[in-house]
Amino acid sequence: MTLALVFLSLAMSCAHPNRIEEERKINNFINESCNHTTDHNFCVKTLGSDPDGTSVRDLAGLTAIALKITVANATDTYAYISELLNRSGSDKKESFEDCLYVYRLTVDYLQLSVPALQQKNYIDLKVYISGSLINPADCEEGFSKDGSPLTQRNNNMTKLMLMTLDLVNYLSTS
């Protein structure tokens, strides 16, 4: 029994340095890739916190993860706005309807981006993401009188789209 535990400990200690080295390489890759984005810290935090981000080995895969996160965020924000619209009073109804509309466009364009990335159609991919960049600001403007309950989400959405677009630009020139 004791011999088995010693062997198991020895086996784990030998495997451990390999895992640490692999994680270091991935973290360096994310860090290096994020150097090509507008907000390096946001990029590292976002991609490093995604479970798929810790196993990616190439820029196309990292860009796909960024796009996946961005699509998920837009979809979640759309659902959140829909929920707020159903609970809102008449004074903010029009603002929420406007936001719902622009986020529907954002989700649609970002979903079109997925096959464009898979097909390496970087021109369309850039058009879809760039065409959506203004939408969170448009949503925000609808609440200018009373302050927006979506400011944090809108800012995050813009950062995600900029990060993804930056990675697409880097990927298309690599």
PEJO-V462375 format. One line per field, one symbol per residue. psi: psi as a letter, one per 40 degrees, with the letter a starting at -180 (. if undefined). A space follows every 50 residues. Layout:
psi->???
//
This chain:
psi->dddddddddddddddddddddddddddddddddeeeidgdddddddddeh dddeeieiddddddddddddddddddddddddddddeiiddedddddddd ddddddddddddddddddefgdddddddddeededddddddeeddeihee dddddddddddddddddddddee.
//
